[in-house]
Amino acid sequence: MPKPIPPFARDATFEVLCAGYVGDRVASTVSFVEDGKSRIIIDPGMVASPGRILEPLSRRRIRPQSVTDIVLSHHHPDHTINCALFPNARIHDVWAEYRDDLWTSRAAEGYRVAPSVLLLETPGHTPQDITTLVGTRGGVAAFTHLWWNSDGPTPDPLASDNASLRRERKRVLRIADTIVPGHGAPFRRPGPRRRAAGARHRSRQPRTSSE
């Protein structure tokens, strides 16, 4: 039986700051979530230049010092290397929260970074992967490296455990309306919509820095 997903709020907004890619060059998909007073960056990793992250934030009048939290889907450098752009943020991974010289151990599964932002433990790409669920009025977005991009890939050629990855994909697809993959643009969940709440609200389309 899949682990149950606790209820969480649906009041956040998000923007994809940089849609990632893989090939001769590599960039992480870097995203910004706002939920009340929480300002959250997900996977501030490799990009062509720091401006690809900071300029879309500046257009929102968000200063790097005002970012409250960083969530790392896993610890590969292409998803972590720009954490230092946000000096006041707590950092969240599968094991703990980190702030200055304080290490607070906790399980990621079911942890709320903010009322509308929930972490899940979703091993597959690495044993320590987590997925960030963000509840919005238009549905639930899953920020995850269970997918590199809309093509999967299936199987993941670098996965530590493809059987686990397939299992966790099914779990995430039970609740997510939008997938924000590790190295690509957001895409809508394939197949019919199953969540009545998502069907009742007009979708707020995710924005990327290229729009």
N, C-alpha and C positions, 0 to 999 in steps of 0.2 A: 504494500500500500504506500502511495506517495505521502510524504509529510504534509500535514495540513498547513495552509498559509493563513496566518492570523489576519483579522480585519485591520484595515488602515484607512486613513482619510483620503479624500479625493479633491484636494484644494491646491495642489502645486501647479507650477508651470515649468516648462523646460525649453531650452534652446540647444541645438547641436552647434557648437562653436567651430568645430573642424571635423568634417567627415573624413575618416581615415582611409588608408589604402595600403596595399602590399604590392610589391613588384621589385623593380630596380631600386626604388626608395620605399621607405616604410613610414607610415604615420598612424598614430592612434586616433580613434574617434574620441574627441574631447567634448564634454557636455556640461551645461550649467543648469542647475535646478534651483528654483526659488520657492520656498514654502514658509510663509509668514516671515519671521526674522532670520530664517536659515537660508544661507546662500552657499550652494554646494557645487563643487567641481568633481566630475567623475572622470577618472583616468587621464590626468594631465601628463601625457607621455610625449613621445617623439612627434614633432611637427616641423614644417619647413623653417619656421622661425617663431620665436615667442609671440610675435605680433598676431599670428594666426589664432592664438588664444586670447590675448589681451585686447586686441582692437574690437572684437564683437562685444566684450564686456564693457569697454569704454563707451561704446554707442548706447549701452544701457545705463551708463553712469555708475557702473560698478567698479570700485577700486580694488586692486588685488588684496589690500590690507583688510577689506571688509568681508572677504570670503570666510565663512565660518567653518566649513568642513570640506575635506577631500575624501572621496571613496576610491579605493584601488580594487579593480576586479581581480587582479593577481599581481605578482611581483616581477614580471618581466620588465626590463628597463624601458621598452618601447611604450609602456603604460604608466611609468612612474617618474620619468627623468625630469619633468618640469614641476614637481611638487614645490620646490623652493620659491616659485613665483608667488606663493600665497603664504606669507610668513606667520599669520595669526590663526591658520586653520588647524583644527583637529584632523588627524588622518585616521581613516578606518580601513582595516583589512579583515581577513577571516578570523584572526586571533584576538585583536585588541584595538584600542584607541590610543593614539600617541599625541601628546601635546607638550612641547618644550622637553623637560626631563621626566615627564610622567608617563608611564606605561601602564594602562589599565586593561588587564586581560578580561575578555568576555567572549562568548560564542557569538558568531555573526547571525546565525539562524534566528529569524524573527526579531532582530534588533531594529528599533526605529531610530534612524538618524534625525528625523523630524516626523511630525504627525502623518504626513503623506508619503514618507520615504522609508521603505522597509528593505532590509537585507535578507538574502537567502544564501545558504551554502549550496553551491552548484558545481561540484567537482566534475572534471572532464578534460578541459583544456590543460589545466594543472590540478593537482589534488587540492589546492588551496583557493580555487576560484570562488568568487561570490557574484551574485546578480543583485542589482539594485532595482527594486520595483518603485515606480513613482506614480502615485494616483493623481489624475487630473480630471477636470470636468468632462473631458472628451474620452476618458478611458484610462487604462493602465499601460504605462511604458516600461519595458524591461531593458535595462542597460547591462549588457552581458557579453562575455566572450564565449558563450556557447555557440555563437555564430561569428565568423569573421566578417561576413557580408550576407547579402540576400541569397547567395548561392550555397551557403553553408560554411565551408565545404563539407560534404559528407562522403567519407569520414574526414575528420580533422587530421591532416597529416602530422601535426605536432602534438596531438592530444596524448595525455598520459593514460587515458582510459576512455576509449570511444563508446563502450557499453554504458558507462556512467553518463557520458555526455548525451547520448541518445535518451536516456531515462530522464535526465534533468531538462532537456529540451521539451519533452512532453509535459513535464510538470509546469514549466514556465508558460507554455502555450495554453494551459488551462485557464490562465488568468490574464495574460498580456494581450492587449489589442495592437500594440506597436512594439517592434523589436528594434533596439538601437545596438547594432553589432560592434564588435571590437575594432573593425577596420573598414567600415563602410557607412553608407547613408541609412537612415531609418527606413524600415519597411513595415507594411501592415501584416498582421498575422494571416497566414494562408488559411483558407477554408472559411466556413460560415462563422459569423459572430455568435458566441455562446453566452455572453454576459449581457443581460437585459439592461443593466445600468449604463453600459457603454452605448447601447442602442437608443437610449432615451435622450442623450445629449449630443449636440452638434460637436463634431470632432474639431479640436484646435490643432491645426496642422503643425507639426514640428518645423522649426526654421533652422537653416544652416547658415554658416557665415558666407556662403557663396550666393545667397539669395538677395 
